[in-house]
C-alpha cells in the first residue's frame, strides 16, 4: 500500500487525470484508481469526496446529476478548461519529481 502522505499528495493529479479521459461518478473513480494502481492505491469515500469538492470549489472540475439506466441518480464530475491547465502544470511537476527520483535511485 502507498503511504497516506503520498496518497494525499497525488490525489489531485490522479483525479484530474482520470477526469481528463471522461466524466465520471464517485464509485467509478474509486474503481479507476484501484485498477490503474493495480490495487496498490485504495481510496475511500471519505478521502475522495473532500478532494473532489476542493477541486470543484477551485473551478477545476464541475458536477452534474445524471440518471443511470437503473433510474438511480448519480453525481458526475467533469474536468473544466482551468482543470485541463492545472493538470498540464501538475503533470510537468510530477515529471520533474519522477525524473529526479529515478536519477537518485539509479546511482
Secondary structure, DSSP 4 states (H G I P E B T S, - for coil): ---HHHHHHHHHHHHHHHHHH--EEHHHHHHHHHHHTTTS----HHHHHHHHHHHHHTTSEEEEEEE-TTS-EEEEEEE-HHHHHHHHHHHHHHHHHHHHHHHHHT-
